[in-house]
Amino acid sequence: MWERKELNNILKINSGRDYKQLNSGNIPVYGTGGYMLSVNDKLSDTDAVGIGRKGTIDKPLYLKAPFWTVDTLFYCTSKENSDVKFIYLLFQIINWKRYDESTGVPSLSKNTISSIKTYVPKVKEQDHISKLFFSLDNTLQLHERKCEELTLIKKALLQKFFPKKDEVTPEVRYKSFSDDWEQRKFGDLYKKVSEKNDGTYGADKIISVANMYYKSDVKISGKNYLKTYNIFKVGDIAFEGNKSKHFAHGRFVENTIGDGIVSHVFDVFRPTMSKYDLQYWSYLINNENVMGKILIKSTNASTMMTNLVSKDFLKQNIIVPNSYEEEKKIGKFLNEFDSLIALHQRKLEKLKQLKKFLLQNMFI
């Protein structure tokens, strides 16, 4: 039987303090955003749950003793032999923003937290519930680390599968290939096209360049408007001028999903190669180490957008394999590696959904 109690009955709310008078050490200091640094003294020698006093008030932290917290982070220890791990789970389902006391920076007070009422089981059941969730959290962390490790490995592979500056061969190659790669101008590999839609493609074939999918919610004012769109075929690349964290000078996106149309604001380039591997070229043009230097020389940057100078881009040189078979092997391997990453990410997402479901259904 779960009992309805005020939080004040199961936990003690403690205030954080300034740490600046302390020396460097091995005891972690936490703020509302998590770990900050380590010092030589502690506020608590028992585990606790941190909840923001000001700023971020809806991100509870599990604090393993010993630790120190700053004055914007309360730390809550258990009373009545309550399981502090269960308190941490309880804090994750409370709608903390509902208790925000400020019209500006979000804030909570001890009195507000203390007076919140919730249902709590006996200590033995708390222990069973917390063990289940902490086991699930450990599994989540393992999958998160696996995803991070695979992403780092892929990043390293992308560097090793393509030649470094002034090199004519990549660091990693298949045994059956030994010839130097060749330098080619983009103008020998692609041509700029402005093939307007003649009515062949309807609104259902409008492609989002940013995320490469067919849009389904586009509102078009008349069929003639679609005739302003450029045809975008499989293998074509379109230049997206929006700056981003990873592509400071814009980026190219290859069409890997099927023929369609894109807005006339995008420059479209079509491959002129007689044989080329779609997967290989997708990885090459999305490789910032390769394309970044080329785009610097081919764009005029502004504060909001980056404009490609097509004639300058087509003059740029790039080192490419002189064997279609080598392209295929590289493209296939990297694609299989991406599939492995996607598999682990799906597993991770399912575990997160399972945890969310259990939190919503195991607490009253």
Buried (B, 14 or more C-beta within 10 A) or exposed (E): EEEEBBBBEBBBBBBBBEBEEBEEBEBBBBBBEEEBBBBEBBBBEEBBBBBBBBBBBBBBBBBEBBBBBBEBBBBBBBEEEBBBBBBBBBBBBBEBEEBBEEEEEBBBBBEBBBEBEBEBBEBEBBBEBBEEBBEBBEBBEEBBEBBEEBEEEBEEBBBEBBBEEEEEBBEEBEEEBEEEBEEBEBBEBBBBBEBEBEEEBEBEBBBBBEEBEBEEEEEEEEEEEBBEBBBBBEBBBBBBBEBEEEBBBBBBBBBEEEBBBBBBEBBBBBBEBEEBBBBBBBBBBBBBEBBBBBBEEBBEBEEEBBBBEBEBBBEBEBBBBEBEEBBBBBBEBBBEBBEBBEEBBEBBEEBBEEBEEBBEEEBE
